[in-house]
């Protein structure tokens, strides 16, 4: 009896399985919607020729260029050299002619004529560079820092910085600046120009009135790198004094610079752009 019931159940399972297989065969898939792939351009096309592959994009930009270089740099150098050689030849010829003409002139023609030129009112008598600059200062009088009559705090800072002998620019400028005269100097990089004008400045500031805090010295530098360098050297020279120095250059924190400028330091080292910004902001 049990075997008969089991065979009947097996027959039912086979029929159910056959019905499911028929249903799977008769099933037809529906049409799916086309999805646009964002990571692939449907309008993309492969290049069909070598000319398109070797196409230079700069040719499309040439129409925006205003002018083309008609001559090369070597040609310009050659022209400049030729022109300078011609000028030298002409100058030599003129010098030779002048020498010949001077030999031809008589004694009466060589007499110097003292003609007084009347100058206009309101204008200074300074006409040349030699009249403006005084070159009578001898630079060999004071060859050491001890002979320049500097104060002890500055001499201590000089010894701390291991300065042995002053450079030529320092020998020429420090005694003149201590006298209160104007200086226009020129020297190579690394010859001690900062100490040349900062030492006499600090020397004179040591005798300033301390009752009121007032900015008395402004050092203008063209770049912020040079401003930082001048600030570091000035701080080292003034390390044994009570002179306050502030730095105002680009690329640094504005609030810190504003706080330093509000204290009215004795010396301000700044670049023109950042100094104008502070003046406009607090005007």
C-alpha atoms as one frame of an Amber mdcrd trajectory, in Angstrom:
protein
   0.000   0.000   0.000   2.823   2.354   0.855   4.519   1.683  -2.502   1.349
   2.591  -4.427   1.055   5.997  -2.644   4.749   6.794  -3.347   4.408   6.065
  -7.098   1.323   8.317  -7.271   3.280  11.182  -5.612   6.189  10.694  -8.009
   3.830  10.887 -10.979   2.409  14.182  -9.664   5.892  15.696  -9.260   6.798
  14.712 -12.831   3.624  16.359 -14.129   4.329  19.564 -12.177   7.907  19.685
 -13.481   6.723  19.161 -17.050   4.233  22.022 -16.670   6.973  24.359 -15.387
   9.318  23.434 -18.266   6.553  24.115 -20.769   5.931  27.484 -19.142   9.620
  28.344 -19.427   9.669  27.423 -23.103   6.609  29.488 -23.917   8.004  32.569
 -22.060   9.087  35.384 -24.422  11.475  38.146 -23.177  10.222  41.742 -23.359
  12.111  44.541 -25.142  14.411  46.375 -22.721  14.938  50.126 -22.739  18.246
  51.407 -24.108  20.350  53.013 -21.420  22.762  55.797 -22.350  26.254  55.090
 -21.116  27.757  58.263 -19.734  31.328  57.048 -19.866  31.319  56.528 -23.628
  30.656  59.099 -26.339  28.241  57.733 -28.931  29.474  60.258 -31.493  33.070
  58.985 -31.262  34.693  58.113 -34.574  38.067  56.629 -35.349  40.512  58.543
 -37.521  40.520  57.358 -41.103  43.739  58.937 -42.390  47.291  59.729 -41.278
  46.841  63.441 -42.029  44.123  63.762 -39.414  46.337  61.988 -36.865  49.329
  64.272 -37.567  47.276  67.471 -37.582  48.929  70.268 -35.585  46.565  72.246
 -33.359  48.948  75.230 -33.381  47.969  75.981 -36.986  44.503  76.904 -35.778
  45.977  79.409 -33.320  48.202  81.229 -35.792  45.338  83.462 -36.886  45.174
  84.897 -33.351  48.842  85.841 -33.383  49.246  89.515 -34.248  52.633  89.348
 -35.903  55.336  86.889 -36.714  59.018  87.230 -35.994  60.592  88.324 -39.273
  64.154  88.111 -38.012  66.004  85.779 -35.691  67.922  86.721 -32.571  71.259
  85.911 -34.206  70.515  88.372 -36.994  69.707  91.096 -34.483  72.962  90.434
 -32.625  74.941  90.683 -35.856  73.267  93.982 -36.744  73.961  95.391 -33.274
  77.624  94.394 -33.493  77.999  95.922 -36.948  76.383  99.174 -35.842  78.637
  99.371 -32.755  81.738  98.740 -34.880  80.676 101.461 -37.300  80.130 103.905
 -34.446  83.579 103.140 -33.036  85.182 103.698 -36.432  83.352 107.017 -36.822
  84.420 108.150 -33.331  88.048 107.302 -34.049  87.924 109.237 -37.303  86.408
 112.256 -35.555  89.074 112.110 -32.838  91.799 112.061 -35.464  90.213 115.018
 -37.247  89.937 116.977 -34.017  93.591 116.347 -33.242  94.551 117.626 -36.673
  92.332 120.699 -36.314  93.808 121.527 -32.905  97.254 121.537 -34.441  96.065
 123.898 -37.143  94.500 126.468 -34.764  96.472 129.619 -34.001  97.332 131.047
 -30.594  94.616 133.701 -30.821  91.947 131.097 -31.425  93.064 129.018 -28.489
  92.391 131.844 -26.001  89.666 130.847 -23.505  86.603 133.084 -23.681  85.020
 133.743 -20.284  81.334 134.161 -21.077  78.966 134.415 -18.130  75.696 132.591
 -18.684  72.759 134.213 -16.927  70.759 131.660 -14.973  67.030 131.801 -14.483
  65.594 132.574 -11.069  64.124 129.777  -8.991  66.402 127.060 -10.356  69.354
 125.582  -8.529  72.902 125.924  -9.759  73.366 122.118  -9.790  73.700 121.069
 -13.403  75.910 117.974 -13.435  76.382 114.838 -11.377  79.785 116.022 -10.141
  78.198 119.155  -8.663  75.595 117.104  -6.785  77.820 114.355  -5.355  80.706
 115.128  -3.056  83.635 112.820  -3.767  86.071 114.475  -1.345  85.458 111.939
   1.428  88.463 109.697   1.780  87.653 106.032   2.380  91.007 105.064   3.888
  90.792 107.132   7.065  88.836 104.588   9.153  89.614 101.010   8.188  88.205
  99.256  11.290  84.896  99.307  13.151  86.634 100.519  16.319  87.713 103.722
  14.557  84.149 104.606  13.465  83.004 105.739  16.936  80.163 103.239  17.209
  78.384 102.569  20.505  79.067  99.533  22.657  75.775  97.682  21.904  76.526
  97.878  18.186  80.142  96.822  18.657  78.943  93.865  20.726  76.525  92.879
  17.934  79.307  93.209  15.348  81.509  90.884  17.416  78.592  88.476  17.838
  78.091  88.391  14.056  81.863  87.795  13.621  82.525  90.854  11.471  86.307
  91.339  11.388  87.061  94.084   8.874  84.574  96.443   7.178  84.062  96.119
   3.446  84.876  99.004   1.048  81.224 100.087   0.852  81.039 100.133   4.660
  84.269 102.116   4.973  82.973 104.685   2.501  79.432 105.122   3.818  79.370
 104.649   7.611  81.492 107.744   8.516  79.531 109.907   6.060  76.157 108.684
   7.329  77.177 109.315  10.940  77.695 112.963   9.971  74.078 113.154   8.788
  74.815 113.448   5.078  72.954 111.824   2.187  74.475 108.797   0.470  74.000
 107.250  -2.946  76.005 104.044  -3.103  76.349 101.044  -5.393  78.060  97.738
  -4.631  77.912  94.089  -5.618  75.767  91.485  -3.904  77.171  90.165  -0.627
  79.409  93.163   0.163  77.513  94.248   3.287  75.298  97.051   1.974  72.639
  96.405   4.641  75.087  96.906   7.497  76.584  99.894   5.675  73.406 101.968
   6.050  71.834 100.206   9.044  74.757 100.663  11.463  74.744 104.499  11.284
  70.934 104.436  11.401  70.935 102.397  14.608  73.682 104.594  16.062  71.598
 107.721  15.609  68.449 106.015  16.910  70.185 105.151  20.190  69.946 108.848
  21.138  66.267 109.274  20.224  63.715 110.514  22.790  61.988 107.522  24.367
  58.960 109.409  25.769  56.826 108.823  22.660  56.914 105.899  20.241  57.315
 107.248  16.704  58.419 105.563  13.492  61.530 107.432  12.357  63.068 105.224
   9.656  61.465 103.633   6.580  63.432 101.116   4.502  61.839 100.350   1.122
  62.904  97.189  -0.709  61.703  95.959  -4.132  61.011  92.306  -3.224  59.810
  90.445  -0.147  62.854  88.137  -0.187  65.150  91.149   0.118  62.866  92.586
   2.810  63.179  89.423   4.915  66.953  89.464   4.456  67.258  93.114   5.525
  64.981  92.436   8.514  67.118  89.516   9.706  70.376  91.486   9.440  68.824
  94.521  11.162  67.504  92.412  14.046  70.946  90.902  14.549  72.603  94.323
  14.589  70.003  95.681  17.054  69.884  92.618  19.322  71.561  94.440  22.250
  69.486  97.646  21.908  65.881  98.643  22.641  65.163  99.617  19.021  61.961
  98.078  17.621  61.936  96.876  13.995  58.837  95.817  12.024  58.514  93.974
   8.714  55.696  94.598   6.228  55.990  92.565   3.023  53.710  90.398   0.930
  53.113  86.729   1.642  53.048  87.098   5.445  50.206  87.343   7.948  48.409
  90.698   7.745  47.200  90.710  11.348  50.690  90.232  12.740  51.978  93.083
  10.586  49.104  95.345  11.636  49.789  94.676  15.309  53.458  95.524  14.842
  52.695  98.746  12.943  50.205  99.883  15.614  53.053  99.894  18.145  54.861
 102.575  16.065  58.217 100.782  15.742  61.387 102.801  15.259  62.206 101.164
  11.889  59.778  99.819   9.280  61.087  97.580   6.489  58.453  97.218   3.762
  57.763  96.664   0.106  55.875  99.466  -1.701  52.779  97.390  -2.518  52.137
  96.088   1.005  52.899  99.491   2.542  50.311 101.169   0.286  47.751  98.506
   1.284  48.265  99.279   4.978  48.064 103.024   4.392  44.815 102.762   2.418
  43.261 100.366   4.918  43.996 102.511   7.989  43.742 105.958   6.373
